[in-house]
Amino acid sequence: MLPLLWPGIASGAIFAFPHLFDEIVIAMFISGSDPTLPKLMFDGIRYSSNPMVAAVSSQLIASRLALICSAWLSRRAARASGDRTR
């Protein structure tokens, strides 16, 4: 059963990871004494001009573009092999 569930679990994890950085309110609430990356990004925007924010933002954009390209390539490969179920 796990091989059938694996694509759903993996795609959920991939989409949950970038979404984690968008939830600054939750990150500030649960961070406690150890700051999390979203809190550091928020503080970098608010209090200083930190290049870390631009680097993380470009990484998030690149990861989302990679997901879109991967989905497009998998659909293209399915169409090329003659699978018309999608």
Secondary structure, 3 states (H helix, E strand, C coil): CHHHHHHHHHHHHHHHHHHHHHCHHHHHHHCCCCCCHHHHHHHHHHHCCCHHHHHHHHHHHHHHHHHHHHHHHHHHHHHHCCCCCC
